[in-house]
Amino acid sequence: MDLNEIKQYCHNKKGVSDKFPFDDETLTIKVGSRMFLLTNIRSSVLKISLKCEPLFSIDLRRDYKAVEPGYHLNKKHWNTVTVGEDVDDDKIKFLIDMSYDLAFKGLKKSEKLEILNDL
């Protein structure tokens, strides 16, 4: 997958937006007010940071060379994945889905309802 494919996959989900809250290089993709994906759009190597269930993160980091603790993020809850290494596209989509779901679960009830009703 390339960055455009990843962005398109994310934007097929409800309530998703792109933001640059830190600088003009760090793209954050959010559901509502919660980030679920970060990446540096100017990097020569595509790396995406995703939220993850803590126990599953341990297994991923053990099983895949491309999965590392989240760069500049809470290492318990975030992984950074180097796209194009040993994690296939289906697994990347699965990890994006998990990250989105975790971020969505963390939203306030009113924000969840707003997103769900905005179909």
PDB file as gemmi writes it, atoms N, CA and C in Angstrom:
CRYST1    1.000    1.000    1.000  90.00  90.00  90.00 P 1                      
ATOM      1  N   MET A   1       0.846  -1.189   0.000  1.00  0.00           N  
ATOM      2  CA  MET A   1       0.000   0.000   0.000  1.00  0.00           C  
ATOM      3  C   MET A   1       0.886   1.245   0.000  1.00  0.00           C  
ATOM      4  N   ASP A   2       0.394   2.278  -0.644  1.00  0.00           N  
ATOM      5  CA  ASP A   2       1.078   3.558  -0.561  1.00  0.00           C  
ATOM      6  C   ASP A   2       0.225   4.505   0.293  1.00  0.00           C  
ATOM      7  N   LEU A   3       0.723   5.712   0.503  1.00  0.00           N  
ATOM      8  CA  LEU A   3       0.027   6.645   1.390  1.00  0.00           C  
ATOM      9  C   LEU A   3      -1.374   6.968   0.883  1.00  0.00           C  
ATOM     10  N   ASN A   4      -1.517   7.165  -0.419  1.00  0.00           N  
ATOM     11  CA  ASN A   4      -2.845   7.482  -0.953  1.00  0.00           C  
ATOM     12  C   ASN A   4      -3.832   6.342  -0.730  1.00  0.00           C  
ATOM     13  N   GLU A   5      -3.389   5.107  -0.893  1.00  0.00           N  
ATOM     14  CA  GLU A   5      -4.259   3.954  -0.647  1.00  0.00           C  
ATOM     15  C   GLU A   5      -4.648   3.870   0.832  1.00  0.00           C  
ATOM     16  N   ILE A   6      -3.697   4.152   1.698  1.00  0.00           N  
ATOM     17  CA  ILE A   6      -3.978   4.137   3.138  1.00  0.00           C  
ATOM     18  C   ILE A   6      -4.989   5.226   3.489  1.00  0.00           C  
ATOM     19  N   LYS A   7      -4.771   6.427   2.962  1.00  0.00           N  
ATOM     20  CA  LYS A   7      -5.708   7.521   3.229  1.00  0.00           C  
ATOM     21  C   LYS A   7      -7.101   7.189   2.708  1.00  0.00           C  
ATOM     22  N   GLN A   8      -7.172   6.639   1.509  1.00  0.00           N  
ATOM     23  CA  GLN A   8      -8.467   6.276   0.934  1.00  0.00           C  
ATOM     24  C   GLN A   8      -9.157   5.216   1.795  1.00  0.00           C  
ATOM     25  N   TYR A   9      -8.400   4.231   2.244  1.00  0.00           N  
ATOM     26  CA  TYR A   9      -8.969   3.192   3.101  1.00  0.00           C  
ATOM     27  C   TYR A   9      -9.535   3.814   4.387  1.00  0.00           C  
ATOM     28  N   CYS A  10      -8.772   4.714   4.982  1.00  0.00           N  
ATOM     29  CA  CYS A  10      -9.228   5.373   6.214  1.00  0.00           C  
ATOM     30  C   CYS A  10     -10.477   6.212   5.970  1.00  0.00           C  
ATOM     31  N   HIS A  11     -10.504   6.927   4.862  1.00  0.00           N  
ATOM     32  CA  HIS A  11     -11.614   7.838   4.595  1.00  0.00           C  
ATOM     33  C   HIS A  11     -12.892   7.122   4.185  1.00  0.00           C  
ATOM     34  N   ASN A  12     -12.828   5.827   3.979  1.00  0.00           N  
ATOM     35  CA  ASN A  12     -14.046   5.048   3.749  1.00  0.00           C  
ATOM     36  C   ASN A  12     -14.779   4.768   5.058  1.00  0.00           C  
ATOM     37  N   LYS A  13     -14.170   5.135   6.167  1.00  0.00           N  
ATOM     38  CA  LYS A  13     -14.774   4.941   7.485  1.00  0.00           C  
ATOM     39  C   LYS A  13     -15.534   6.209   7.897  1.00  0.00           C  
ATOM     40  N   LYS A  14     -16.451   6.065   8.826  1.00  0.00           N  
ATOM     41  CA  LYS A  14     -17.289   7.184   9.273  1.00  0.00           C  
ATOM     42  C   LYS A  14     -16.502   8.161  10.145  1.00  0.00           C  
ATOM     43  N   GLY A  15     -16.744   9.458   9.923  1.00  0.00           N  
ATOM     44  CA  GLY A  15     -16.228  10.490  10.814  1.00  0.00           C  
ATOM     45  C   GLY A  15     -14.747  10.771  10.719  1.00  0.00           C  
ATOM     46  N   VAL A  16     -14.120  10.432   9.587  1.00  0.00           N  
ATOM     47  CA  VAL A  16     -12.662  10.543   9.454  1.00  0.00           C  
ATOM     48  C   VAL A  16     -12.263  11.880   8.835  1.00  0.00           C  
ATOM     49  N   SER A  17     -11.185  12.458   9.362  1.00  0.00           N  
ATOM     50  CA  SER A  17     -10.633  13.700   8.811  1.00  0.00           C  
ATOM     51  C   SER A  17      -9.113  13.684   8.917  1.00  0.00           C  
ATOM     52  N   ASP A  18      -8.480  14.471   8.063  1.00  0.00           N  
ATOM     53  CA  ASP A  18      -7.026  14.659   8.083  1.00  0.00           C  
ATOM     54  C   ASP A  18      -6.713  15.967   8.791  1.00  0.00           C  
ATOM     55  N   LYS A  19      -5.669  15.967   9.593  1.00  0.00           N  
ATOM     56  CA  LYS A  19      -5.231  17.180  10.292  1.00  0.00           C  
ATOM     57  C   LYS A  19      -3.705  17.210  10.321  1.00  0.00           C  
ATOM     58  N   PHE A  20      -3.162  18.412  10.466  1.00  0.00           N  
ATOM     59  CA  PHE A  20      -1.725  18.617  10.662  1.00  0.00           C  
ATOM     60  C   PHE A  20      -1.534  19.450  11.932  1.00  0.00           C  
ATOM     61  N   PRO A  21      -1.819  18.887  13.111  1.00  0.00           N  
ATOM     62  CA  PRO A  21      -1.787  19.676  14.340  1.00  0.00           C  
ATOM     63  C   PRO A  21      -0.386  19.975  14.866  1.00  0.00           C  
ATOM     64  N   PHE A  22       0.614  19.224  14.423  1.00  0.00           N  
ATOM     65  CA  PHE A  22       1.958  19.367  14.984  1.00  0.00           C  
ATOM     66  C   PHE A  22       2.874  20.204  14.100  1.00  0.00           C  
ATOM     67  N   ASP A  23       2.855  19.923  12.812  1.00  0.00           N  
ATOM     68  CA  ASP A  23       3.689  20.626  11.839  1.00  0.00           C  
ATOM     69  C   ASP A  23       3.129  20.320  10.459  1.00  0.00           C  
ATOM     70  N   ASP A  24       3.819  20.782   9.403  1.00  0.00           N  
ATOM     71  CA  ASP A  24       3.292  20.560   8.053  1.00  0.00           C  
ATOM     72  C   ASP A  24       3.730  19.227   7.445  1.00  0.00           C  
ATOM     73  N   GLU A  25       4.378  18.378   8.236  1.00  0.00           N  
ATOM     74  CA  GLU A  25       4.827  17.071   7.750  1.00  0.00           C  
ATOM     75  C   GLU A  25       4.081  15.909   8.389  1.00  0.00           C  
ATOM     76  N   THR A  26       3.591  16.096   9.600  1.00  0.00           N  
ATOM     77  CA  THR A  26       2.983  14.993  10.347  1.00  0.00           C  
ATOM     78  C   THR A  26       1.477  14.987  10.141  1.00  0.00           C  
ATOM     79  N   LEU A  27       1.041  14.090   9.276  1.00  0.00           N  
ATOM     80  CA  LEU A  27      -0.380  13.916   9.014  1.00  0.00           C  
ATOM     81  C   LEU A  27      -0.991  13.067  10.117  1.00  0.00           C  
ATOM     82  N   THR A  28      -2.067  13.551  10.693  1.00  0.00           N  
ATOM     83  CA  THR A  28      -2.832  12.737  11.634  1.00  0.00           C  
ATOM     84  C   THR A  28      -4.187  12.475  11.000  1.00  0.00           C  
ATOM     85  N   ILE A  29      -4.617  11.245  11.080  1.00  0.00           N  
ATOM     86  CA  ILE A  29      -5.948  10.885  10.605  1.00  0.00           C  
ATOM     87  C   ILE A  29      -6.763  10.568  11.848  1.00  0.00           C  
ATOM     88  N   LYS A  30      -7.911  11.239  11.938  1.00  0.00           N  
ATOM     89  CA  LYS A  30      -8.727  11.171  13.149  1.00  0.00           C  
ATOM     90  C   LYS A  30     -10.110  10.629  12.845  1.00  0.00           C  
ATOM     91  N   VAL A  31     -10.696  10.007  13.855  1.00  0.00           N  
ATOM     92  CA  VAL A  31     -12.132   9.775  13.876  1.00  0.00           C  
ATOM     93  C   VAL A  31     -12.654  10.723  14.943  1.00  0.00           C  
ATOM     94  N   GLY A  32     -13.503  11.642  14.521  1.00  0.00           N  
ATOM     95  CA  GLY A  32     -13.937  12.681  15.444  1.00  0.00           C  
ATOM     96  C   GLY A  32     -12.731  13.449  15.944  1.00  0.00           C  
ATOM     97  N   SER A  33     -12.578  13.526  17.254  1.00  0.00           N  
ATOM     98  CA  SER A  33     -11.464  14.277  17.847  1.00  0.00           C  
ATOM     99  C   SER A  33     -10.276  13.395  18.227  1.00  0.00           C  
ATOM    100  N   ARG A  34     -10.329  12.107  17.898  1.00  0.00           N  
ATOM    101  CA  ARG A  34      -9.278  11.160  18.316  1.00  0.00           C  
ATOM    102  C   ARG A  34      -8.422  10.702  17.143  1.00  0.00           C  
ATOM    103  N   MET A  35      -7.109  10.769  17.334  1.00  0.00           N  
ATOM    104  CA  MET A  35      -6.182  10.272  16.321  1.00  0.00           C  
ATOM    105  C   MET A  35      -6.182   8.748  16.313  1.00  0.00           C  
ATOM    106  N   PHE A  36      -6.106   8.187  15.102  1.00  0.00           N  
ATOM    107  CA  PHE A  36      -5.905   6.743  15.019  1.00  0.00           C  
ATOM    108  C   PHE A  36      -4.781   6.371  14.063  1.00  0.00           C  
ATOM    109  N   LEU A  37      -4.235   7.344  13.325  1.00  0.00           N  
ATOM    110  CA  LEU A  37      -3.095   7.091  12.450  1.00  0.00           C  
ATOM    111  C   LEU A  37      -2.268   8.362  12.338  1.00  0.00           C  
ATOM    112  N   LEU A  38      -0.954   8.204  12.403  1.00  0.00           N  
ATOM    113  CA  LEU A  38      -0.026   9.311  12.180  1.00  0.00           C  
ATOM    114  C   LEU A  38       1.030   8.851  11.194  1.00  0.00           C  
ATOM    115  N   THR A  39       1.495   9.778  10.355  1.00  0.00           N  
ATOM    116  CA  THR A  39       2.591   9.472   9.449  1.00  0.00           C  
ATOM    117  C   THR A  39       3.286  10.763   9.034  1.00  0.00           C  
ATOM    118  N   ASN A  40       4.548  10.649   8.686  1.00  0.00           N  
ATOM    119  CA  ASN A  40       5.303  11.778   8.154  1.00  0.00           C  
ATOM    120  C   ASN A  40       5.190  11.714   6.637  1.00  0.00           C  
ATOM    121  N   ILE A  41       4.529  12.702   6.040  1.00  0.00           N  
ATOM    122  CA  ILE A  41       4.266  12.660   4.601  1.00  0.00           C  
ATOM    123  C   ILE A  41       5.505  12.963   3.763  1.00  0.00           C  
ATOM    124  N   ARG A  42       6.568  13.459   4.374  1.00  0.00           N  
ATOM    125  CA  ARG A  42       7.781  13.785   3.630  1.00  0.00           C  
ATOM    126  C   ARG A  42       8.874  12.720   3.762  1.00  0.00           C  
ATOM    127  N   SER A  43       8.625  11.703   4.528  1.00  0.00           N  
ATOM    128  CA  SER A  43       9.623  10.657   4.747  1.00  0.00           C  
ATOM    129  C   SER A  43       9.777   9.802   3.490  1.00  0.00           C  
ATOM    130  N   SER A  44      11.002   9.380   3.212  1.00  0.00           N  
ATOM    131  CA  SER A  44      11.248   8.513   2.054  1.00  0.00           C  
ATOM    132  C   SER A  44      10.764   7.089   2.309  1.00  0.00           C  
ATOM    133  N   VAL A  45      10.618   6.718   3.572  1.00  0.00           N  
ATOM    134  CA  VAL A  45      10.102   5.399   3.956  1.00  0.00           C  
ATOM    135  C   VAL A  45       8.754   5.613   4.634  1.00  0.00           C  
ATOM    136  N   LEU A  46       7.721   4.948   4.116  1.00  0.00           N  
ATOM    137  CA  LEU A  46       6.380   5.122   4.674  1.00  0.00           C  
ATOM    138  C   LEU A  46       6.244   4.330   5.966  1.00  0.00           C  
ATOM    139  N   LYS A  47       6.055   5.057   7.050  1.00  0.00           N  
ATOM    140  CA  LYS A  47       5.804   4.463   8.359  1.00  0.00           C  
ATOM    141  C   LYS A  47       4.515   5.063   8.883  1.00  0.00           C  
ATOM    142  N   ILE A  48       3.654   4.194   9.415  1.00  0.00           N  
ATOM    143  CA  ILE A  48       2.401   4.666   9.996  1.00  0.00           C  
ATOM    144  C   ILE A  48       2.337   4.232  11.455  1.00  0.00           C  
ATOM    145  N   SER A  49       1.874   5.131  12.295  1.00  0.00           N  
ATOM    146  CA  SER A  49       1.693   4.812  13.709  1.00  0.00           C  
ATOM    147  C   SER A  49       0.214   4.603  13.956  1.00  0.00           C  
ATOM    148  N   LEU A  50      -0.094   3.492  14.644  1.00  0.00           N  
ATOM    149  CA  LEU A  50      -1.473   3.069  14.858  1.00  0.00           C  
ATOM    150  C   LEU A  50      -1.699   2.664  16.307  1.00  0.00           C  
ATOM    151  N   LYS A  51      -2.885   2.963  16.830  1.00  0.00           N  
ATOM    152  CA  LYS A  51      -3.266   2.472  18.159  1.00  0.00           C  
ATOM    153  C   LYS A  51      -3.417   0.957  18.091  1.00  0.00           C  
ATOM    154  N   CYS A  52      -3.181   0.292  19.220  1.00  0.00           N  
ATOM    155  CA  CYS A  52      -3.276  -1.162  19.239  1.00  0.00           C  
ATOM    156  C   CYS A  52      -3.573  -1.642  20.656  1.00  0.00           C  
ATOM    157  N   GLU A  53      -4.254  -2.767  20.744  1.00  0.00           N  
ATOM    158  CA  GLU A  53      -4.458  -3.414  22.042  1.00  0.00           C  
ATOM    159  C   GLU A  53      -3.086  -3.770  22.611  1.00  0.00           C  
ATOM    160  N   PRO A  54      -2.790  -3.418  23.851  1.00  0.00           N  
ATOM    161  CA  PRO A  54      -1.450  -3.625  24.414  1.00  0.00           C  
ATOM    162  C   PRO A  54      -0.919  -5.055  24.314  1.00  0.00           C  
ATOM    163  N   LEU A  55      -1.718  -6.045  24.627  1.00  0.00           N  
ATOM    164  CA  LEU A  55      -1.220  -7.424  24.571  1.00  0.00           C  
ATOM    165  C   LEU A  55      -0.968  -7.872  23.136  1.00  0.00           C  
ATOM    166  N   PHE A  56      -1.792  -7.409  22.212  1.00  0.00           N  
ATOM    167  CA  PHE A  56      -1.598  -7.745  20.804  1.00  0.00           C  
ATOM    168  C   PHE A  56      -0.332  -7.084  20.265  1.00  0.00           C  
ATOM    169  N   SER A  57      -0.013  -5.894  20.780  1.00  0.00           N  
ATOM    170  CA  SER A  57       1.215  -5.200  20.360  1.00  0.00           C  
ATOM    171  C   SER A  57       2.452  -6.048  20.615  1.00  0.00           C  
ATOM    172  N   ILE A  58       2.467  -6.717  21.743  1.00  0.00           N  
ATOM    173  CA  ILE A  58       3.616  -7.563  22.091  1.00  0.00           C  
ATOM    174  C   ILE A  58       3.809  -8.644  21.038  1.00  0.00           C  
ATOM    175  N   ASP A  59       2.720  -9.304  20.652  1.00  0.00           N  
ATOM    176  CA  ASP A  59       2.798 -10.357  19.635  1.00  0.00           C  
ATOM    177  C   ASP A  59       3.233  -9.798  18.286  1.00  0.00           C  
ATOM    178  N   LEU A  60       2.666  -8.668  17.898  1.00  0.00           N  
ATOM    179  CA  LEU A  60       3.021  -8.069  16.611  1.00  0.00           C  
ATOM    180  C   LEU A  60       4.503  -7.729  16.548  1.00  0.00           C  
ATOM    181  N   ARG A  61       5.014  -7.132  17.598  1.00  0.00           N  
ATOM    182  CA  ARG A  61       6.424  -6.731  17.622  1.00  0.00           C  
ATOM    183  C   ARG A  61       7.347  -7.938  17.598  1.00  0.00           C  
ATOM    184  N   ARG A  62       6.893  -9.038  18.154  1.00  0.00           N  
ATOM    185  CA  ARG A  62       7.683 -10.268  18.143  1.00  0.00           C  
ATOM    186  C   ARG A  62       7.651 -10.915  16.755  1.00  0.00           C  
ATOM    187  N   ASP A  63       6.490 -10.875  16.103  1.00  0.00           N  
ATOM    188  CA  ASP A  63       6.289 -11.611  14.857  1.00  0.00           C  
ATOM    189  C   ASP A  63       6.684 -10.856  13.595  1.00  0.00           C  
ATOM    190  N   TYR A  64       6.739  -9.528  13.650  1.00  0.00           N  
ATOM    191  CA  TYR A  64       7.011  -8.726  12.458  1.00  0.00           C  
ATOM    192  C   TYR A  64       8.159  -7.754  12.706  1.00  0.00           C  
ATOM    193  N   LYS A  65       9.133  -7.809  11.852  1.00  0.00           N  
ATOM    194  CA  LYS A  65      10.263  -6.881  11.928  1.00  0.00           C  
ATOM    195  C   LYS A  65       9.802  -5.433  11.717  1.00  0.00           C  
ATOM    196  N   ALA A  66       8.765  -5.260  10.908  1.00  0.00           N  
ATOM    197  CA  ALA A  66       8.287  -3.925  10.538  1.00  0.00           C  
ATOM    198  C   ALA A  66       7.471  -3.241  11.632  1.00  0.00           C  
ATOM    199  N   VAL A  67       7.146  -3.953  12.697  1.00  0.00           N  
ATOM    200  CA  VAL A  67       6.314  -3.375  13.767  1.00  0.00           C  
ATOM    201  C   VAL A  67       7.193  -3.067  14.972  1.00  0.00           C  
ATOM    202  N   GLU A  68       7.200  -1.787  15.341  1.00  0.00           N  
ATOM    203  CA  GLU A  68       8.016  -1.308  16.461  1.00  0.00           C  
ATOM    204  C   GLU A  68       7.131  -0.511  17.421  1.00  0.00           C  
ATOM    205  N   PRO A  69       7.599  -0.297  18.629  1.00  0.00           N  
ATOM    206  CA  PRO A  69       6.842   0.574  19.540  1.00  0.00           C  
ATOM    207  C   PRO A  69       6.619   1.946  18.903  1.00  0.00           C  
ATOM    208  N   GLY A  70       5.498   2.557  19.191  1.00  0.00           N  
ATOM    209  CA  GLY A  70       5.135   3.830  18.588  1.00  0.00           C  
ATOM    210  C   GLY A  70       6.205   4.897  18.751  1.00  0.00           C  
ATOM    211  N   TYR A  71       6.558   5.530  17.644  1.00  0.00           N  
ATOM    212  CA  TYR A  71       7.580   6.574  17.624  1.00  0.00           C  
ATOM    213  C   TYR A  71       7.001   7.850  18.224  1.00  0.00           C  
ATOM    214  N   HIS A  72       7.597   8.334  19.303  1.00  0.00           N  
ATOM    215  CA  HIS A  72       7.145   9.541  20.023  1.00  0.00           C  
ATOM    216  C   HIS A  72       5.711   9.413  20.537  1.00  0.00           C  
ATOM    217  N   LEU A  73       5.290   8.186  20.830  1.00  0.00           N  
ATOM    218  CA  LEU A  73       3.932   7.941  21.315  1.00  0.00           C  
ATOM    219  C   LEU A  73       3.988   6.997  22.504  1.00  0.00           C  
ATOM    220  N   ASN A  74       2.863   6.815  23.165  1.00  0.00           N  
ATOM    221  CA  ASN A  74       2.783   5.867  24.268  1.00  0.00           C  
ATOM    222  C   ASN A  74       3.039   4.465  23.721  1.00  0.00           C  
ATOM    223  N   LYS A  75       4.156   3.895  24.093  1.00  0.00           N  
ATOM    224  CA  LYS A  75       4.601   2.629  23.508  1.00  0.00           C  
ATOM    225  C   LYS A  75       3.728   1.445  23.908  1.00  0.00           C  
ATOM    226  N   LYS A  76       2.941   1.613  24.938  1.00  0.00           N  
ATOM    227  CA  LYS A  76       2.018   0.547  25.339  1.00  0.00           C  
ATOM    228  C   LYS A  76       0.823   0.472  24.380  1.00  0.00           C  
ATOM    229  N   HIS A  77       0.390   1.608  23.883  1.00  0.00           N  
ATOM    230  CA  HIS A  77      -0.845   1.679  23.099  1.00  0.00           C  
ATOM    231  C   HIS A  77      -0.646   1.982  21.619  1.00  0.00           C  
ATOM    232  N   TRP A  78       0.582   2.245  21.187  1.00  0.00           N  
ATOM    233  CA  TRP A  78       0.827   2.612  19.792  1.00  0.00           C  
ATOM    234  C   TRP A  78       1.973   1.789  19.215  1.00  0.00           C  
ATOM    235  N   ASN A  79       1.822   1.419  17.941  1.00  0.00           N  
ATOM    236  CA  ASN A  79       2.886   0.781  17.170  1.00  0.00           C  
ATOM    237  C   ASN A  79       3.190   1.641  15.958  1.00  0.00           C  
ATOM    238  N   THR A  80       4.429   1.590  15.501  1.00  0.00           N  
ATOM    239  CA  THR A  80       4.799   2.184  14.230  1.00  0.00           C  
ATOM    240  C   THR A  80       5.138   1.045  13.280  1.00  0.00           C  
ATOM    241  N   VAL A  81       4.477   1.054  12.120  1.00  0.00           N  
ATOM    242  CA  VAL A  81       4.617  -0.015  11.132  1.00  0.00           C  
ATOM    243  C   VAL A  81       5.298   0.542   9.892  1.00  0.00           C  
ATOM    244  N   THR A  82       6.391  -0.093   9.475  1.00  0.00           N  
ATOM    245  CA  THR A  82       7.039   0.272   8.219  1.00  0.00           C  
ATOM    246  C   THR A  82       6.300  -0.453   7.103  1.00  0.00           C  
ATOM    247  N   VAL A  83       5.632   0.319   6.258  1.00  0.00           N  
ATOM    248  CA  VAL A  83       4.814  -0.240   5.184  1.00  0.00           C  
ATOM    249  C   VAL A  83       5.735  -0.771   4.087  1.00  0.00           C  
ATOM    250  N   GLY A  84       5.388  -1.939   3.568  1.00  0.00           N  
ATOM    251  CA  GLY A  84       6.163  -2.522   2.480  1.00  0.00           C  
ATOM    252  C   GLY A  84       7.214  -3.504   2.938  1.00  0.00           C  
ATOM    253  N   GLU A  85       7.332  -3.714   4.230  1.00  0.00           N  
ATOM    254  CA  GLU A  85       8.276  -4.722   4.723  1.00  0.00           C  
ATOM    255  C   GLU A  85       7.533  -6.046   4.873  1.00  0.00           C  
ATOM    256  N   ASP A  86       7.527  -6.630   6.042  1.00  0.00           N  
ATOM    257  CA  ASP A  86       6.980  -7.979   6.212  1.00  0.00           C  
ATOM    258  C   ASP A  86       5.529  -8.022   6.688  1.00  0.00           C  
ATOM    259  N   VAL A  87       4.831  -6.900   6.652  1.00  0.00           N  
ATOM    260  CA  VAL A  87       3.415  -6.862   7.015  1.00  0.00           C  
ATOM    261  C   VAL A  87       2.621  -6.651   5.723  1.00  0.00           C  
ATOM    262  N   ASP A  88       1.778  -7.626   5.376  1.00  0.00           N  
ATOM    263  CA  ASP A  88       1.046  -7.518   4.107  1.00  0.00           C  
ATOM    264  C   ASP A  88      -0.113  -6.522   4.217  1.00  0.00           C  
ATOM    265  N   ASP A  89      -0.680  -6.180   3.060  1.00  0.00           N  
ATOM    266  CA  ASP A  89      -1.728  -5.160   3.004  1.00  0.00           C  
ATOM    267  C   ASP A  89      -2.954  -5.529   3.831  1.00  0.00           C  
ATOM    268  N   ASP A  90      -3.327  -6.795   3.818  1.00  0.00           N  
ATOM    269  CA  ASP A  90      -4.493  -7.210   4.607  1.00  0.00           C  
ATOM    270  C   ASP A  90      -4.256  -7.006   6.104  1.00  0.00           C  
ATOM    271  N   LYS A  91      -3.055  -7.293   6.559  1.00  0.00           N  
ATOM    272  CA  LYS A  91      -2.727  -7.091   7.976  1.00  0.00           C  
ATOM    273  C   LYS A  91      -2.704  -5.592   8.294  1.00  0.00           C  
ATOM    274  N   ILE A  92      -2.181  -4.778   7.387  1.00  0.00           N  
ATOM    275  CA  ILE A  92      -2.181  -3.326   7.602  1.00  0.00           C  
ATOM    276  C   ILE A  92      -3.618  -2.818   7.719  1.00  0.00           C  
ATOM    277  N   LYS A  93      -4.496  -3.290   6.855  1.00  0.00           N  
ATOM    278  CA  LYS A  93      -5.907  -2.887   6.937  1.00  0.00           C  
ATOM    279  C   LYS A  93      -6.519  -3.332   8.263  1.00  0.00           C  
ATOM    280  N   PHE A  94      -6.196  -4.531   8.694  1.00  0.00           N  
ATOM    281  CA  PHE A  94      -6.681  -5.030   9.982  1.00  0.00           C  
ATOM    282  C   PHE A  94      -6.205  -4.123  11.121  1.00  0.00           C  
ATOM    283  N   LEU A  95      -4.936  -3.722  11.074  1.00  0.00           N  
ATOM    284  CA  LEU A  95      -4.379  -2.859  12.120  1.00  0.00           C  
ATOM    285  C   LEU A  95      -5.000  -1.464  12.082  1.00  0.00           C  
ATOM    286  N   ILE A  96      -5.276  -0.958  10.876  1.00  0.00           N  
ATOM    287  CA  ILE A  96      -5.969   0.327  10.750  1.00  0.00           C  
ATOM    288  C   ILE A  96      -7.370   0.216  11.346  1.00  0.00           C  
ATOM    289  N   ASP A  97      -8.057  -0.882  11.043  1.00  0.00           N  
ATOM    290  CA  ASP A  97      -9.405  -1.093  11.589  1.00  0.00           C  
ATOM    291  C   ASP A  97      -9.379  -1.114  13.114  1.00  0.00           C  
ATOM    292  N   MET A  98      -8.406  -1.821  13.678  1.00  0.00           N  
ATOM    293  CA  MET A  98      -8.296  -1.895  15.131  1.00  0.00           C  
ATOM    294  C   MET A  98      -8.038  -0.509  15.718  1.00  0.00           C  
ATOM    295  N   SER A  99      -7.141   0.232  15.107  1.00  0.00           N  
ATOM    296  CA  SER A  99      -6.811   1.565  15.593  1.00  0.00           C  
ATOM    297  C   SER A  99      -8.038   2.481  15.544  1.00  0.00           C  
ATOM    298  N   TYR A 100      -8.752   2.438  14.432  1.00  0.00           N  
ATOM    299  CA  TYR A 100      -9.979   3.230  14.293  1.00  0.00           C  
ATOM    300  C   TYR A 100     -10.976   2.857  15.393  1.00  0.00           C  
ATOM    301  N   ASP A 101     -11.192   1.556  15.583  1.00  0.00           N  
ATOM    302  CA  ASP A 101     -12.156   1.095  16.588  1.00  0.00           C  
ATOM    303  C   ASP A 101     -11.767   1.542  17.996  1.00  0.00           C  
ATOM    304  N   LEU A 102     -10.481   1.452  18.319  1.00  0.00           N  
ATOM    305  CA  LEU A 102     -10.024   1.883  19.643  1.00  0.00           C  
ATOM    306  C   LEU A 102     -10.226   3.387  19.831  1.00  0.00           C  
ATOM    307  N   ALA A 103      -9.915   4.159  18.796  1.00  0.00           N  
ATOM    308  CA  ALA A 103     -10.104   5.608  18.884  1.00  0.00           C  
ATOM    309  C   ALA A 103     -11.591   5.941  19.007  1.00  0.00           C  
ATOM    310  N   PHE A 104     -12.416   5.269  18.211  1.00  0.00           N  
ATOM    311  CA  PHE A 104     -13.862   5.516  18.261  1.00  0.00           C  
ATOM    312  C   PHE A 104     -14.418   5.203  19.647  1.00  0.00           C  
ATOM    313  N   LYS A 105     -13.974   4.104  20.234  1.00  0.00           N  
ATOM    314  CA  LYS A 105     -14.438   3.729  21.578  1.00  0.00           C  
ATOM    315  C   LYS A 105     -14.083   4.791  22.613  1.00  0.00           C  
ATOM    316  N   GLY A 106     -13.009   5.537  22.378  1.00  0.00           N  
ATOM    317  CA  GLY A 106     -12.575   6.555  23.320  1.00  0.00           C  
ATOM    318  C   GLY A 106     -13.298   7.884  23.196  1.00  0.00           C  
ATOM    319  N   LEU A 107     -14.163   8.017  22.199  1.00  0.00           N  
ATOM    320  CA  LEU A 107     -14.909   9.260  22.019  1.00  0.00           C  
ATOM    321  C   LEU A 107     -16.015   9.385  23.059  1.00  0.00           C  
ATOM    322  N   LYS A 108     -16.406  10.614  23.325  1.00  0.00           N  
ATOM    323  CA  LYS A 108     -17.571  10.853  24.179  1.00  0.00           C  
ATOM    324  C   LYS A 108     -18.810  10.315  23.469  1.00  0.00           C  
ATOM    325  N   LYS A 109     -19.789   9.928  24.253  1.00  0.00           N  
ATOM    326  CA  LYS A 109     -21.014   9.355  23.694  1.00  0.00           C  
ATOM    327  C   LYS A 109     -21.655  10.302  22.680  1.00  0.00           C  
ATOM    328  N   SER A 110     -21.685  11.581  22.990  1.00  0.00           N  
ATOM    329  CA  SER A 110     -22.305  12.555  22.088  1.00  0.00           C  
ATOM    330  C   SER A 110     -21.574  12.618  20.747  1.00  0.00           C  
ATOM    331  N   GLU A 111     -20.255  12.509  20.791  1.00  0.00           N  
ATOM    332  CA  GLU A 111     -19.477  12.543  19.553  1.00  0.00           C  
ATOM    333  C   GLU A 111     -19.684  11.262  18.738  1.00  0.00           C  
ATOM    334  N   LYS A 112     -19.763  10.127  19.420  1.00  0.00           N  
ATOM    335  CA  LYS A 112     -20.057   8.861  18.730  1.00  0.00           C  
ATOM    336  C   LYS A 112     -21.399   8.946  18.008  1.00  0.00           C  
ATOM    337  N   LEU A 113     -22.411   9.442  18.720  1.00  0.00           N  
ATOM    338  CA  LEU A 113     -23.747   9.540  18.127  1.00  0.00           C  
ATOM    339  C   LEU A 113     -23.755  10.480  16.933  1.00  0.00           C  
ATOM    340  N   GLU A 114     -23.040  11.581  17.037  1.00  0.00           N  
ATOM    341  CA  GLU A 114     -22.959  12.533  15.931  1.00  0.00           C  
ATOM    342  C   GLU A 114     -22.364  11.867  14.693  1.00  0.00           C  
ATOM    343  N   ILE A 115     -21.296  11.085  14.880  1.00  0.00           N  
ATOM    344  CA  ILE A 115     -20.652  10.390  13.762  1.00  0.00           C  
ATOM    345  C   ILE A 115     -21.586   9.329  13.192  1.00  0.00           C  
ATOM    346  N   LEU A 116     -22.206   8.548  14.045  1.00  0.00           N  
ATOM    347  CA  LEU A 116     -23.090   7.475  13.585  1.00  0.00           C  
ATOM    348  C   LEU A 116     -24.334   8.012  12.879  1.00  0.00           C  
ATOM    349  N   ASN A 117     -24.821   9.165  13.309  1.00  0.00           N  
ATOM    350  CA  ASN A 117     -26.020   9.753  12.698  1.00  0.00           C  
ATOM    351  C   ASN A 117     -25.710  10.552  11.444  1.00  0.00           C  
ATOM    352  N   ASP A 118     -24.444  10.737  11.147  1.00  0.00           N  
ATOM    353  CA  ASP A 118     -24.027  11.535   9.993  1.00  0.00           C  
ATOM    354  C   ASP A 118     -23.834  10.647   8.765  1.00  0.00           C  
ATOM    355  N   LEU A 119     -24.669   9.641   8.634  1.00  0.00           N  
ATOM    356  CA  LEU A 119     -24.548   8.712   7.504  1.00  0.00           C  
ATOM    357  C   LEU A 119     -25.138   9.335   6.322  1.00  0.00           C  
TER     358      LEU A 119                                                      
END                                                                             
